[in-house]
Amino acid sequence: MTPERYQKLRRTLSLRQPDLTLLTDQIHKPRNIAALVRTSDAVGIHQLHMVWHKDEHRSYSGTAMGSDRWVDVIRHESMDHAIGHLHARNYQIYAAHFSDDAVDYREVDYTKPCAVLMGNEKQGVDQLAASRVDKHIVIPMMGMVESFNVSVAAAIILAEAQSQRQNAGYYSQSRLGDEEYKATFFRWAHPEVAKYCHQKKLPYPEVSDIDGEIIDPSIWYESVRSLF
């Protein structure tokens, strides 16, 4: 690993926002999924939540430009489960949804632990989901069309979230817990070894704080081989 790459990985991790996320409901088009993942990475989202059924899992990595490697995508079987999961962790959920109670997307507080809910391309946010979220938000439209593409709308909203958090100093210090920081760094820096450790249910080996490389890799590999 070059010193430049090591520093870039560490800098990116130090900017991650563990309490800001995006929640999507049955997004259909792979290019939209890819764009949402890329936007999430760009604003420092650590985990992205998506609702789809197992038999409807879609491949999007080919158009995600590798950004899916940097953002953990958590799949939920239902919107009910996803909303419950986030509310249990004290997240506010802001749904991009037209309603009589909807407010301008710039009027809500994104410095709180929060999730932005985006509905699918055809039906938008499900009515049951809309009834369970904390607030409805809209992007004011000035033209003939009624809405932006879902990935564009998410980017606009998340840019506001980034701006609020930047003004609050959230990007000026590392906000990931120490264990999460170390584990994520290892997955990013050593993806093949991390994959092997997951398969074998092994803890990650220690890495150097100087260059991010595995400490005494030959000794670690030998100890691992002796286990199997």
RODO-2510 file (C-alpha; in nm, 4 decimals, decimal comma):
residues 228
     n   res          X          Y          Z
     1     m     0,0000     0,0000     0,0000
     2     t     0,1392     0,3407    -0,0928
     3     p     0,1631     0,6129     0,1738
     4     e    -0,0827     0,8195    -0,0327
     5     r    -0,3439     0,5443    -0,0339
     6     y    -0,2961     0,4797     0,3372
     7     q    -0,3565     0,8457     0,4161
     8     k    -0,6580     0,8641     0,1849
     9     l    -0,8222     0,5653     0,3524
    10     r    -0,7645     0,7137     0,6958
    11     r    -0,8871     1,0578     0,5919
    12     t    -1,2028     0,9146     0,4348
    13     l    -1,2783     0,7098     0,7453
    14     s    -1,2303     1,0146     0,9663
    15     l    -1,5064     1,1905     0,7689
    16     r    -1,7615     0,9093     0,7926
    17     q    -2,0975     0,9964     0,9495
    18     p    -2,2263     0,6912     1,1391
    19     d    -2,5573     0,8576     1,2289
    20     l    -2,6583     0,9801     0,8820
    21     t    -2,8051     0,7317     0,6375
    22     l    -3,0226     0,6807     0,3341
    23     l    -3,3163     0,4387     0,3314
    24     t    -3,4599     0,3231    -0,0007
    25     d    -3,7752     0,1276    -0,0748
    26     q    -3,7707    -0,1140    -0,3686
    27     i    -3,5633     0,1023    -0,6022
    28     h    -3,5868    -0,0824    -0,9348
    29     k    -3,3218     0,0522    -1,1699
    30     p    -2,9599    -0,0592    -1,1206
    31     r    -2,8272     0,2770    -1,2352
    32     n    -3,0335     0,4524    -0,9663
    33     i    -2,9089     0,2137    -0,6997
    34     a    -2,5521     0,2734    -0,8149
    35     a    -2,6007     0,6505    -0,8081
    36     l    -2,7465     0,6359    -0,4575
    37     v    -2,4487     0,4354    -0,3329
    38     r    -2,2047     0,6771    -0,4951
    39     t    -2,3828     0,9793    -0,3480
    40     s    -2,3848     0,8158    -0,0049
    41     d    -2,0099     0,7637    -0,0250
    42     a    -1,9572     1,1217    -0,1425
    43     v    -2,1289     1,2746     0,1639
    44     g    -1,9638     1,0358     0,4096
    45     i    -2,2493     0,7951     0,4790
    46     h    -2,1164     0,4821     0,6477
    47     q    -2,4168     0,2517     0,6097
    48     l    -2,6975     0,2625     0,3545
    49     h    -3,0269     0,0808     0,4174
    50     m    -3,2221    -0,0733     0,1290
    51     v    -3,5483    -0,2640     0,1262
    52     w    -3,5874    -0,5416    -0,1258
    53     h    -3,6879    -0,9068    -0,1088
    54     k    -3,4243    -1,1762    -0,1489
    55     d    -3,5630    -1,2912    -0,4832
    56     e    -3,5481    -0,9352    -0,6124
    57     h    -3,1833    -0,8665    -0,5323
    58     r    -3,0280    -0,6703    -0,8158
    59     s    -2,6695    -0,6423    -0,9263
    60     y    -2,5510    -0,2833    -0,9392
    61     s    -2,1774    -0,3088    -0,8751
    62     g    -2,0943    -0,2758    -1,2414
    63     t    -2,2259     0,0797    -1,2481
    64     a    -2,1400     0,1806    -0,8922
    65     m    -1,7790     0,2568    -0,9903
    66     g    -1,6612     0,0548    -0,6900
    67     s    -1,8312     0,2824    -0,4356
    68     d    -2,0302    -0,0135    -0,3002
    69     r    -1,7014    -0,1327    -0,1519
    70     w    -1,6816     0,1803     0,0633
    71     v    -2,0430     0,1926     0,1855
    72     d    -2,1989    -0,0919     0,3829
    73     v    -2,5352    -0,1783     0,2254
    74     i    -2,7792    -0,3277     0,4755
    75     r    -3,0768    -0,5089     0,3220
    76     h    -3,4158    -0,5284     0,4921
    77     e    -3,7034    -0,7572     0,3958
    78     s    -3,9689    -0,4912     0,4566
    79     m    -4,0047    -0,1194     0,5116
    80     d    -4,1730    -0,1931     0,8429
    81     h    -3,8603    -0,3745     0,9614
    82     a    -3,6273    -0,1030     0,8314
    83     i    -3,8181     0,1802     0,9990
    84     g    -3,8386    -0,0145     1,3241
    85     h    -3,4650    -0,0853     1,3075
    86     l    -3,3803     0,2837     1,2671
    87     h    -3,6317     0,4138     1,5207
    88     a    -3,4963     0,1681     1,7767
    89     r    -3,1604     0,3410     1,7297
    90     n    -3,3165     0,6858     1,7817
    91     y    -3,3001     0,7963     1,4192
    92     q    -3,5356     1,0596     1,2865
    93     i    -3,6710     0,9491     0,9481
    94     y    -3,7425     1,2144     0,6853
    95     a    -3,9404     1,0825     0,3896
    96     a    -3,9226     1,2545     0,0510
    97     h    -4,3006     1,2526     0,0127
    98     f    -4,5660     1,4952    -0,1096
    99     s    -4,8319     1,5544     0,1569
   100     d    -5,0196     1,8381     0,3225
   101     d    -4,7718     1,8234     0,6103
   102     a    -4,4561     1,8203     0,3977
   103     v    -4,1945     2,0906     0,4572
   104     d    -3,9077     2,2257     0,2489
   105     y    -3,6187     1,9786     0,2741
   106     r    -3,3927     2,2593     0,4026
   107     e    -3,6120     2,3160     0,7084
   108     v    -3,5311     1,9926     0,8919
   109     d    -3,2346     1,9211     1,1174
   110     y    -2,9857     1,6785     0,9633
   111     t    -2,7399     1,7097     1,2499
   112     k    -2,9585     1,4717     1,4498
   113     p    -2,9195     1,0977     1,3895
   114     c    -3,1377     1,0724     1,0811
   115     a    -3,2309     0,8765     0,7719
   116     v    -3,3646     1,0110     0,4425
   117     l    -3,6278     0,7791     0,2973
   118     m    -3,6591     0,7643    -0,0805
   119     g    -3,9445     0,5694    -0,2399
   120     n    -3,9247     0,3755    -0,5640
   121     e    -3,9382     0,5258    -0,9102
   122     k    -4,3053     0,4461    -0,9777
   123     q    -4,5047     0,4651    -0,6562
   124     g    -4,2797     0,6776    -0,4379
   125     v    -4,2990     0,6257    -0,0619
   126     d    -4,5533     0,3664     0,0470
   127     q    -4,8483     0,5166     0,2393
   128     l    -4,7938     0,2920     0,5407
   129     a    -4,4276     0,3911     0,5539
   130     a    -4,5245     0,7569     0,5148
   131     s    -4,7476     0,7261     0,8199
   132     r    -4,4622     0,5928     1,0355
   133     v    -4,1872     0,8426     0,9568
   134     d    -4,1140     1,1564     1,1581
   135     k    -4,1494     1,4147     0,8844
   136     h    -4,2281     1,4553     0,5145
   137     i    -3,9931     1,6712     0,3097
   138     v    -4,0133     1,8056    -0,0451
   139     i    -3,7834     1,9812    -0,2901
   140     p    -3,9601     2,2895    -0,4318
   141     m    -4,0120     2,2524    -0,8073
   142     m    -4,0071     2,5524    -1,0429
   143     g    -4,0888     2,3846    -1,3736
   144     m    -4,3477     2,1687    -1,5447
   145     v    -4,2207     1,8362    -1,4124
   146     e    -4,3440     1,7247    -1,0715
   147     s    -4,0321     1,5601    -0,9332
   148     f    -3,6637     1,4895    -0,9798
   149     n    -3,5207     1,1486    -1,0593
   150     v    -3,4848     0,9599    -0,7294
   151     s    -3,1059     0,9620    -0,7350
   152     v    -3,0951     1,3343    -0,8162
   153     a    -3,3442     1,4123    -0,5396
   154     a    -3,1378     1,2121    -0,2903
   155     a    -2,8226     1,3984    -0,3930
   156     i    -2,9910     1,7368    -0,3430
   157     i    -3,1207     1,6430     0,0024
   158     l    -2,7956     1,4831     0,1144
   159     a    -2,5991     1,7874    -0,0012
   160     e    -2,8048     1,9913     0,2456
   161     a    -2,7384     1,7325     0,5159
   162     q    -2,3663     1,7549     0,4422
   163     s    -2,3750     2,1349     0,4583
   164     q    -2,5522     2,1383     0,7953
   165     r    -2,3147     1,8820     0,9401
   166     q    -2,0104     2,0617     0,8033
   167     n    -2,1255     2,3871     0,9622
   168     a    -2,1742     2,1999     1,2909
   169     g    -1,8172     2,0661     1,2764
   170     y    -1,9167     1,7037     1,2244
   171     y    -1,6494     1,6496     0,9585
   172     s    -1,3685     1,7975     1,1648
   173     q    -1,3236     1,4961     1,3929
   174     s    -1,3546     1,1213     1,3558
   175     r    -1,7023     1,0050     1,4613
   176     l    -1,6694     0,6293     1,4137
   177     g    -1,6114     0,4177     1,7223
   178     d    -1,2602     0,2802     1,7557
   179     e    -1,3526    -0,0823     1,6833
   180     e    -1,5684     0,0103     1,3835
   181     y    -1,2922     0,2349     1,2513
   182     k    -1,0322    -0,0431     1,2757
   183     a    -1,2580    -0,3101     1,1251
   184     t    -1,3642    -0,0871     0,8373
   185     f    -1,0073     0,0179     0,7660
   186     f    -0,9039    -0,3460     0,7453
   187     r    -1,1862    -0,4336     0,5032
   188     w    -1,0918    -0,1410     0,2834
   189     a    -0,7160    -0,1925     0,2964
   190     h    -0,7090    -0,5729     0,2809
   191     p    -1,0337    -0,6875     0,1147
   192     e    -0,9132    -1,0374     0,0187
   193     v    -0,7793    -1,1150     0,3655
   194     a    -1,0958    -0,9719     0,5196
   195     k    -1,3066    -1,1963     0,2967
   196     y    -1,1011    -1,4978     0,4015
   197     c    -1,1419    -1,4072     0,7696
   198     h    -1,5195    -1,3827     0,7250
   199     q    -1,5331    -1,7198     0,5537
   200     k    -1,3262    -1,8861     0,8250
   201     k    -1,4807    -1,6844     1,1092
   202     l    -1,1430    -1,5474     1,2109
   203     p    -1,0613    -1,2128     1,3740
   204     y    -0,8740    -0,9682     1,1561
   205     p    -0,4966    -0,9619     1,2081
   206     e    -0,3389    -0,6516     1,3582
   207     v    -0,2136    -0,3800     1,1251
   208     s     0,0564    -0,1197     1,1711
   209     d    -0,0432     0,2351     1,2659
   210     i     0,2444     0,3575     1,0526
   211     d     0,1574     0,2153     0,7108
   212     g    -0,1587     0,0070     0,7542
   213     e     0,0098    -0,3187     0,6577
   214     i    -0,0486    -0,6477     0,8407
   215     i     0,2040    -0,6907     1,1225
   216     d     0,4228    -0,9994     1,0651
   217     p     0,2020    -1,1396     0,7874
   218     s     0,4044    -1,4599     0,7446
   219     i     0,3601    -1,5466     1,1120
   220     w    -0,0143    -1,4756     1,0906
   221     y    -0,0588    -1,6886     0,7758
   222     e     0,1306    -1,9759     0,9377
   223     s    -0,0824    -1,9593     1,2509
   224     v    -0,3986    -1,9584     1,0421
   225     r    -0,2884    -2,2585     0,8347
   226     s    -0,2284    -2,4546     1,1547
   227     l    -0,5968    -2,4138     1,2471
   228     f    -0,7310    -2,5971     0,9406
***
